[in-house]
Amino acid sequence: MDTFSKSDPGGFTICHKTEVVKNTLNPVWQPFTIPVRALCNGDYDRTVKIDVYDWDRDGSHDFIGEFATSYRELSRAQSQFTVYEVLNPRKKCKKKKYVNSGTVTLLSFSVESEFTFVDYIRGGTQLNFTVAIDFTASNGMPSQPTSLHYASPYQLSAYALALKAVGEIIQDYDSDKLFPAYGFGAKLPPDGKISHQFPLNNNEDNPSCAGIEGVLESYLQSLRTVQLYGPTNFAPVINQVAGTAAQVTDGSQYHVLLIITDGVISDMLQTKEAIVTASALPMSIIIVGVGPAEFDAMEELDGDEVRVSSRGRYAERDIVQVTGSCGSRARGGGGAGPGPRCPRALEQPPAGTAGGTGRPRGCVPCRGAGLEGRFPAVPAASSRSSCRSGTTWTTRATRC
């Protein structure tokens, strides 16, 4: 069964194909979800056409018939079954006694809303951002033009470019503009101890910096005092933020950790364990890559397709978003601006905040919003303009 949405010029654009149900004249298809934007682009009366085919192994599927509906009509099925006649226009023209080629029964139809960062801020949630920067030797000596930490009088380093590109977006969501900022993978003075969560401002009691400019200033100061070393361990800083997130779980606080790295991770197993533990807390992680390294291995941490697991435990929700090619510059000088994918790290809010599947524990229910799980109540006035919706269908067909 194919679902089409009417396009502006008058044609139709396919927006969903169901699975094939074999060896039956009365198939029941699995529920499926379509974003409202893809289905009707916000026009609730736009024609939605469904085509039904008889599957053939050789690919020459036989057209059974079609029927038309709309989002508004479909939404009425939230309270009752709806039966549609499947008509074949060619048979209808040829046969006077033709009635239909079968029926499709809409067994269920539901609408779920996804809210943005702004909705949750308006609803009372305080978002807290923490920054972690990679100080490992794989980035190259900061004094060398080939280093990702190198800054010329005319060009910021790749890390500084990435920090500004993402940080200047996220700071607008943080009301106090105070960012705890850490480095990892460096030897610290005076004894050369390796640390994977040292405060960039050298203040263990208060690692917060004033705005992104404050983070940049502390980052540059750290480059002058620490020795780049290794390995590249994410788990310590993830556990650090998770410990803070665990202190307040009533829905009033949500934490987002921004990790900027050159992409070569050393403690994958420990990091997965930290992510699985953090998935039950009000926090998310954005990993932004810089430089030319391959970030394919890092995709293991992004649970879009396969939920992250560790020692038989699965993450309760997808809390990681990975984006590469940010703040890139050629190793050999020649600065390039921040990669175009950099701001995209925040286009889709991390799961568990404003638009992902799964919800963190300990937050206030989002009443009347059609969402399962727990989140602060969102003012109705804001949800209409800023939330996204998705529809879920369950259908059954009867062949004549």
C-alpha positions in Angstrom: 0.0 0.0 0.0 1.4 3.4 -1.1 0.5 6.7 0.5 0.8 9.8 -1.7 0.5 13.5 -0.8 -0.9 16.0 -3.3 1.9 18.3 -4.4 1.5 22.0 -5.3 1.6 21.7 -9.1 -1.3 19.2 -9.0 0.6 15.9 -9.0 1.2 13.5 -6.1 4.4 12.8 -4.1 4.9 9.4 -2.4 5.4 9.7 1.3 5.1 6.1 2.5 5.1 2.5 1.3 3.9 -0.3 3.6 5.6 -3.7 3.9 4.3 -6.5 1.7 1.8 -8.9 3.4 1.9 -12.2 1.6 -0.4 -15.2 1.3 -3.7 -13.5 2.3 -6.6 -11.6 0.7 -7.1 -9.7 4.0 -3.8 -8.2 5.0 -3.2 -6.2 8.2 -0.3 -3.8 7.9 2.0 -2.8 10.7 1.4 0.6 12.2 3.6 3.3 10.6 4.4 7.0 11.3 4.5 9.9 8.9 5.3 13.5 9.9 2.4 15.8 9.3 4.6 18.1 7.3 5.4 15.3 4.9 1.8 14.2 4.7 0.1 17.5 4.0 2.5 20.3 4.8 0.1 21.8 7.4 -2.9 21.9 5.0 -5.3 19.6 6.8 -7.7 19.5 3.8 -5.0 18.6 1.2 -5.8 15.4 -0.7 -4.0 12.2 0.5 -4.2 9.3 -2.0 -3.6 5.7 -1.1 -2.9 3.1 -3.8 -3.2 -0.6 -3.2 -1.3 -3.2 -5.2 -1.2 -7.0 -5.5 2.4 -7.9 -5.0 4.2 -10.1 -7.7 7.6 -11.6 -7.3 8.8 -10.4 -10.7 8.1 -6.8 -9.7 5.1 -6.3 -12.1 2.7 -5.6 -9.2 -1.0 -5.4 -10.1 -2.9 -2.3 -9.3 -6.0 -3.1 -7.2 -7.4 0.3 -6.6 -7.1 3.6 -4.8 -9.0 5.9 -2.4 -8.6 9.5 -1.3 -8.8 11.2 2.1 -7.3 14.1 4.0 -5.5 14.6 7.3 -8.7 16.1 8.7 -10.7 13.1 7.7 -8.1 10.7 9.0 -8.0 12.4 12.3 -11.6 11.5 13.0 -10.5 7.9 13.1 -8.9 8.6 16.5 -12.3 7.7 18.0 -13.8 5.2 15.6 -12.9 2.8 12.7 -13.1 4.2 9.2 -13.8 2.1 6.2 -12.7 3.3 2.7 -13.8 1.7 -0.6 -10.9 0.8 -2.9 -11.8 1.8 -6.4 -10.2 1.0 -9.7 -11.1 3.8 -12.2 -10.5 1.6 -15.2 -12.8 -1.2 -14.0 -15.4 1.4 -12.9 -15.6 2.7 -16.4 -15.8 -0.7 -18.1 -18.3 -2.5 -15.7 -21.7 -1.0 -15.0 -22.2 -3.3 -12.0 -18.8 -2.5 -10.5 -18.9 -1.6 -6.9 -15.4 -1.7 -5.6 -12.2 -3.7 -5.5 -12.3 -4.2 -1.8 -12.1 -2.0 1.3 -9.4 -0.6 3.6 -10.3 -0.2 7.3 -8.3 2.4 9.3 -8.0 0.6 12.7 -6.3 3.4 14.5 -4.9 6.9 14.0 -3.1 9.0 16.5 -1.2 12.3 16.5 1.8 13.0 18.7 3.5 16.4 19.1 7.2 17.1 19.3 8.2 20.3 21.0 11.3 22.5 20.5 13.9 23.7 23.0 12.0 27.0 23.2 8.8 25.3 24.3 10.5 23.6 27.2 12.2 26.8 28.2 8.9 28.6 28.2 7.5 25.7 30.2 10.0 26.4 32.9 12.9 24.1 32.1 16.4 25.5 32.7 18.9 24.3 30.1 22.5 24.0 31.3 25.3 23.6 28.8 28.8 22.2 29.5 31.7 22.2 27.1 34.5 19.7 26.8 37.5 20.2 24.4 40.0 17.6 23.2 43.6 18.4 24.2 45.2 15.2 22.9 48.4 15.1 20.9 46.6 13.8 17.8 45.5 17.4 17.2 49.1 18.4 16.5 51.3 20.9 18.3 49.4 24.2 18.8 52.5 26.1 17.6 52.4 24.4 14.2 50.2 25.6 11.4 49.1 22.0 10.7 47.6 21.7 14.2 43.9 21.9 14.8 44.7 24.1 17.8 46.8 26.5 15.7 45.6 30.1 15.5 47.1 32.7 13.3 46.7 36.5 13.8 44.0 36.3 11.1 42.3 33.0 11.8 40.9 31.2 14.8 41.9 27.6 15.4 39.6 24.8 14.1 38.5 24.2 17.7 37.7 27.9 18.3 35.7 28.0 15.1 33.7 25.0 16.1 33.1 26.3 19.6 31.9 29.7 18.2 29.7 28.1 15.5 27.8 25.9 18.0 28.3 27.8 21.2 26.8 31.0 19.9 23.7 29.1 19.1 23.4 27.2 22.4 24.2 30.1 24.6 20.8 31.7 23.6 19.1 28.7 25.4 21.1 29.1 28.6 19.6 31.8 30.8 22.6 32.5 33.0 25.2 32.2 30.2 27.6 30.4 32.5 29.2 27.4 30.9 31.3 24.8 32.9 34.2 24.1 30.5 36.6 21.2 30.7 39.6 19.9 28.7 40.6 16.3 28.4 43.7 14.3 27.3 46.4 16.7 28.6 49.3 16.7 31.0 48.8 19.4 33.7 51.5 21.5 35.4 53.4 21.3 37.6 53.8 17.5 37.8 52.6 16.4 34.4 49.5 14.5 35.7 47.2 13.4 32.9 43.6 14.6 33.2 40.4 14.0 31.3 38.3 16.5 33.0 40.3 19.6 34.0 38.6 23.0 34.2 39.7 25.3 31.5 39.6 28.3 33.9 41.8 26.3 36.4 39.1 26.6 39.1 38.1 23.2 40.4 35.4 24.7 42.7 33.8 26.8 39.9 34.6 25.7 36.4 32.0 28.0 34.8 33.0 30.6 32.2 31.0 33.7 31.3 29.6 33.1 27.9 31.2 31.6 24.9 33.8 34.4 24.9 34.8 33.3 28.4 35.1 29.7 27.3 37.3 30.8 24.4 39.5 32.9 26.6 40.0 30.0 29.1 40.6 27.6 26.2 43.4 29.7 24.8 44.9 30.2 28.3 44.9 26.4 28.8 46.7 25.9 25.5 49.6 28.0 26.8 49.9 26.0 30.1 49.1 22.3 29.5 50.8 19.7 27.3 48.7 17.9 24.7 49.0 14.2 25.4 46.3 11.5 25.5 44.5 9.2 25.3 41.1 10.5 24.1 38.7 9.5 26.9 35.1 10.7 26.9 33.8 8.7 29.8 35.2 10.9 32.7 33.6 14.2 31.5 30.3 12.4 30.6 30.2 11.0 34.1 31.1 14.4 35.5 28.0 16.0 33.9 25.8 12.9 34.7 26.7 13.4 38.4 25.5 17.0 38.2 22.3 16.0 36.3 21.5 13.3 38.9 21.3 16.0 41.6 18.1 17.6 40.2 15.6 15.3 38.5 12.3 17.2 39.1 12.1 18.5 35.6 13.4 22.0 36.3 16.9 21.3 35.0 18.2 19.7 31.8 21.9 19.3 30.9 23.5 19.3 27.4 27.2 18.3 27.1 29.0 19.6 24.0 32.2 17.6 23.2 34.5 18.9 20.5 37.1 16.4 19.3 39.2 15.3 16.4 37.4 12.0 16.3 39.8 9.4 17.6 38.2 7.9 20.7 40.2 5.6 23.0 37.7 4.5 25.7 34.7 3.3 23.6 33.6 0.6 26.1 33.7 3.0 29.1 32.0 5.7 27.1 29.1 3.4 26.1 28.7 2.4 29.8 28.6 6.1 30.7 26.0 6.9 28.0 23.8 4.0 29.1 23.9 5.2 32.7 23.3 8.9 31.6 20.3 7.9 29.4 18.2 7.6 32.6 19.1 11.2 33.6 18.0 14.6 32.3 20.9 15.1 29.9 22.0 14.8 26.3 25.3 14.8 24.5 26.4 16.6 21.3 29.7 15.4 19.8 31.2 17.8 17.2 34.1 16.6 15.2 36.9 18.8 13.8 39.6 18.1 11.2 39.9 15.5 8.5 39.6 12.4 10.6 37.0 9.8 9.9 34.1 9.9 12.3 32.4 6.6 11.3 33.4 4.9 14.5 31.9 7.7 16.5 28.5 6.9 14.9 28.3 3.9 17.3 27.5 6.4 20.0 24.6 7.9 18.1 21.6 5.7 18.8 19.5 6.7 15.8 19.5 3.2 14.3 20.8 0.9 17.1 20.4 1.8 20.7 23.7 2.1 22.6 24.3 -0.9 24.9 26.9 -1.9 27.5 27.3 -5.3 29.2 23.7 -6.3 28.4 22.1 -3.0 29.3 20.6 -0.8 26.7 20.3 3.0 26.8 16.8 4.0 27.9 16.7 6.6 25.1 18.9 8.1 22.4 20.8 10.9 24.1 23.8 11.4 21.7 24.0 13.3 18.5 27.2 13.2 16.4 28.2 15.6 13.7 31.5 15.8 11.9 33.4 18.2 9.6 32.9 21.1 11.9 35.4 24.0 12.1 37.6 22.1 9.6 40.7 23.5 8.1 43.3 21.9 6.0 46.3 20.5 7.8 48.9 22.8 6.3 47.4 26.2 6.9 44.7 27.8 4.9 41.9 28.3 7.3 38.4 27.4 6.3 35.3 28.6 8.1 33.2 26.3 10.2 31.8 23.4 8.3 28.2 23.7 7.2 27.2 20.7 9.3 28.1 22.5 12.5 24.9 24.4 13.3 22.9 21.3 12.2 24.0 19.6 15.4 21.3 21.7 17.0 18.6 21.6 14.3 17.2 18.4 15.8 17.0 18.7 19.6 18.7 15.8 21.3 16.4 13.0 22.1 14.8 13.4 25.5 14.6 17.2 25.4 12.4 18.6 22.8 11.9 16.2 20.0 13.3 12.8 20.4 11.9 9.4 21.4 12.1 8.4 25.0 12.0 10.7 28.0 14.2 11.1 31.0 13.0 10.2 34.4 11.8 12.6 37.1 10.3 15.4 35.1 6.8 16.9 35.3 4.2 15.3 32.9 3.5 17.3 29.8 -0.3 17.4 30.2 -2.6 17.3 27.2 0.3 17.4 24.8 -0.2 13.9 23.4 3.2 12.9 24.7 4.0 9.9 26.8 6.7 10.3 29.4 7.5 13.3 31.6 8.3 16.9 30.7 7.4 20.3 32.0 4.0 21.6 31.0 4.2 23.7 27.8 1.9 26.7 27.2 -0.7 25.9 24.6 -0.1 29.2 22.9 3.5 28.3 22.0 2.9 24.7 20.9 0.8 25.5 17.9 3.5 27.5 16.2 6.6 25.6 17.2 5.8 22.0 17.7 6.0 19.3 15.1 3.5 16.5 14.8 3.6 12.9 13.5 0.7 10.6 12.6 0.6 6.8 13.4 -1.7 4.6 11.3 -2.8 1.0 11.6 -4.8 -0.4 8.6 -6.5 -3.6 7.4 -7.6 -4.5 3.9 -10.4 -6.7 2.6 -10.2 -7.8 -1.0 -13.4 -8.4 -3.1 
